[in-house]
Amino acid sequence: MLVLNRKNNEEIYIETPEGRITILISDVDGKSARIGIDAPKSFQIYRKELFERVMKENMDSNLHADISRVKKDFLGGFKDDN
Amino acid sequence: MKYKTKIGEVEIIETDIVLFEKGIPGFEHLKKFAVFSVEDTAPIQWFLSVEDSNTALPVLDPWLVRKDYYFDVPKETINLLEIKNRERLLTCCIVRIPSNDNEEITVNLAAPIIINLDNSKGTQLILDIPEYDLRHSLIKEIERSKKLVQSKNSREESKNAGSEQKK
């Protein structure tokens, strides 16, 4: 991994075939840093933890898909509803 | 064409197959999915991989359980899916249905799957909105939506009653 030292308000450029990504260190306060990112529209930017939670939840839902329970409770709940 | 899936062998029309260029998180290697309805499990539908017979996620129309569900489609997604008309978007949310009756059935409102019906391209959004979580209790959501509809109805009734009095 490339590791660079940057101070407040300093930037990093990443040149990609789709355009430039600019990363700005907008504030550093103790253990946390505020980062601004400018990227071409095609780039999707996520917090890693959130992305990983979605990943785990998707895999978990594939494992926990009990059809018998859908028929039993879930449909019952819906019938009451209508 | 017939496909072997986790919910059995099913007939899927080619035009119903949706391309997920990047897969979905956790299933990045799979690109082709279909939202399949089974009468037996309605309103739960199945988000089926046509490439892997072990991948089938139960999904649901989110507005069935959260009447006021709303999110903005990010610009990069509008580009990615070439969305021209918001009304041609199909949205479904993944449900988690554990076998253990003590565990609640939950719905993921933070990461809806959206499909552009005009070109059969889809993606899973990751919404960074505090009120939407990966696990909302299905029972609580249904209760909440019922109350929401009731209070809306009663407001309308009192409004109608008011206008009748004026006559």
Interface residues (C-beta under 8 A of the other chain):
Chain A: K41 S42 F43 Q44 Y46 R47 L50 F51 R53 V54 M55 K56 E57 N58 M59 D60 S61 N62 H64 A65 D66 I67 S68 R69 V70 K71 D73 F74 L75 G77 F78 D81
Chain B: K6 I7 I24 P25 G26 F27 D40 T41 A42 P43 I44 N54 T55 A56 L57 P58 L64 P74 K75 E76 N79 L80 I94 V95 R96 I97 P98 S99 D101 I105 N108 A110 A111 Q124 I126 D128 L134 R135 L138 I139 I142 K146
